[in-house]
Structure formats: C-alpha cells, structure tokens
Amino acid sequence: MDPAPARAFDLLQDLDRLARGRRRVLPVHEEPREEWLGVGFRLGSHTLVAAMDQVAEVVGVPAMARIPGVKPWVLGLANLRGRLIPVMDLYRFLYGIERRGPETTARRVIVIDADGLVSGLVVDGVVGMRHFWLDERAGAPSGLDESLAPYVRCSFPMGQERVGVFDFGRLAQSEAFKDVAL
C-alpha cells in the first residue's frame, strides 16, 4: 500500500480529533421574551413607571394661564404647540398637600392622552425609558401607600426593589380626577 493515502487518512483523523476537542456547544433555542416598555418618573419618594403607550410626550414645565374656580392641584392651562391642555400637580392631587421646598429644574410634565382625556401631569422628575421583561411582572409592590394604591396595578424588578406601574388610564377614569371644579 502506498504510504501517501495512509498518511492523508491519519492527517484527516488528527484534524477530526482536533476539531471535536475545540467544538463549542451550540446555544439552546429559547423562546423569545416579550419586552415591556415604560417611562420612569419620580413622585415624592417614589420611583414609578408608566406604560409607554400611555405617555404622549414629556416636556419641561411650561408657562400656564391660571384657571379660576378649580381645585388647587389644577395648575393652569398650557399651550403646547398650539394645543391647550390642562396641567395638574400629580403629587398634590394624590396627597392633597402642596410640596414644600424650592421648585426644581428636574420637574417635568408628562402629557397623557388616556381615553381622549389629554392632560399634563407635573412630576418631580423623569428617569427615562425603562425596559422590563413581561414575564417578570408581579402584583403591586409591598408597602405602597394608600394614595398610590388605586393607580398601581403591578410592578417590575428594578435593582433590589420592585417599581410600581402607575396606570394613567385608571387616573383619567377616576371621578376624583375628573372633578376639577371647586
């Protein structure tokens, strides 16, 4: 037998052993995870998120015209790109008290369009868009105060804590929020 084919066969076997020794395990096919998107915001000592589809836009606190005969949490009427919207202080609505301390430049207005009710809600700050895995959603976080409880339906993990999901749709449907007249 000619030594060349035998040598070639030995080389192929060596190459096969080398390739098998360096092979990597192929990734296991996993079902894709569904993502939930929200806008994070601060309200008092709470960090909350709202569903992205409930937020029309986020703007700085605009100049407002006062509206006579309304509850104190209705701050006024703002003109946003030719559209007049009422602006409410969400903290004062929920807690019934005015915030103490200086105005901060971190305050923002979250503009919502919930069931045709367009409103601007002043919050203490916006912490940006947040991504969560839908399969990590759980009930409302423990220790939630009673002012937030009617509007927080579930939560997602954020660091070592759970962050509540504030439902602007529930807020817009509440009779207390619709009742702005003194």
N, C-alpha and C positions, 0 to 999 in steps of 0.2 A: 504494500500500500504506500502510496505517495505520501511523504510527511507533510506536504503543504496543506491538504484538506484537513488532516487531523489537527494540525496547528490552528487552522482557522476555526475549527469546531471548538477547540479549547478556549480560544480567544472569545468566541461568542458566549460560551458558558461563563467565563470570567466576567464578561460585560453584563450578563444577566444577573449574576450574583451581586455585582456592584450596584446595579440599578435597583434590585429588590432591597438591598441594605439601605439605600437612601430614599426609598419611597416615602411619601407622606400620606397620611390618612386623608382621604377626601372628606370634605365637610358634609355633615349630615344635613339633609334637606329639612329646613324648619319652615313651619307655616309663617307667613309674614305677619308681623304685629301691626295692629291698627293704631295709628297715632291720633292724639287729641291735641288740638292747638288752643291756646288761651292767651289772654293778656293779663299779666301780673300787675297788681296795684296794691298800694298801701292805704289803709284807712285806720287812723289811730295806731294802736299797737299791733294790728292785724295785717298780715300779708294774705291776699286773696287772689284768685284768678277768675276771669270771666271768659266764657266761650268766645272764640274769635268771631263767630258768625253773629254775635250779639253786639259787637262793637263796630260802629260805623267809622269812627276816627278818634284820634287823641290829639288835643290841641292845648296850648297854654291857656291860662285863664284870660278870657277876652274882656274888653270893656263892655259894660252892661247898662241898660236902662232899667231903673227901678220900676217895679210894678206895684201900684197901690192896692191895698186890700187883700194881700196874700200873706200866707204864713211866713214866719221868719226864715225858714230853710229855703224859700224860693228867693234866690239872689237877684234875679232880674232876667231881662230879655237881651240876648246877644245876636248880633248879625254875623253869621259865618258864611262868607262868600255869597251874600245876597239872600240867605235863608235865615229867618228869625226863629230862634229856638229858646225855650225857657231853660235857665240854668239853675240847678238845685245844689245845695250843700248836702251831700250824701251823709256825712257824719252827723250833721245837725238833725237831719230827718230821722236817722236811726236812733240817735241817743237823746234827742231833744235838748241838747245843750250846745252852746257855741264853743268853738275851740279856743283855748287860751294860748297865749304866746304870739310871737310875731308871725306875720304872713311869710311864707317861704316861697322861694322861686321853684321849688320842686313840685308844688301843686299843679295838677293838670285837670283838664276837663275831658272826661270820657263821654263821647257823643254816642247815644244809643238810639236805635230805631227798633223798638220792640212792639210788635203788633200795631204798627202805624203810629205809635206814640214816640215822637222824636224829642229827646231831652238831652241836656248836658248835665253831667254829674261831676261835681268837684270832688277830687280825691287828693290824698296827701302826697301822692307820687305814683308814677308808673314805672314798673321794674322790667318792662319789655315783654316780648313774646316768649311764651314758655311751651315746651313740647313735653308731653307725657304719653306713656303707653296706656291705651284704653283698658287693657287687662289688669292694670294696677289701680283702677278706680275702686274706691270703697265708700262707705257711708260718710256722713258728716264727721269732721274731726271732733274728738272729745274735748270738753272744756269750752265749747263755743258759747259765747254769751247769748242771752235771750233776744237781744236786739238784732243780731245777725241770723239767728236760727231759722226764721221763716224763709230766708232767701238763700240759704246754703243747703244744697241738696246732696252733695257728695264731696269727695276730696281725692287728692293725689299725693304721693310721697314727694317731698322736696327736701333733700338733705336728711336730717334726722327727724324732721317734723312732717306733718300732713298739712297741706294747704287746702283751704276750703274753696269750693267753686261757687261763686256768687252768681245767682241767676237773675239777670236784669229783666227777663221776661216776667218772672214772678213779681218783681218790684213794680213793673209797669202795670200789672193786673191788680195790684193791691188797691183797695179803696182808699186807704190812708194816703198813698202816694198821689192818687188822682184828686183828692180833696185838698186843693191848694188855697181855697178862699177862707178868709178869717170868719 
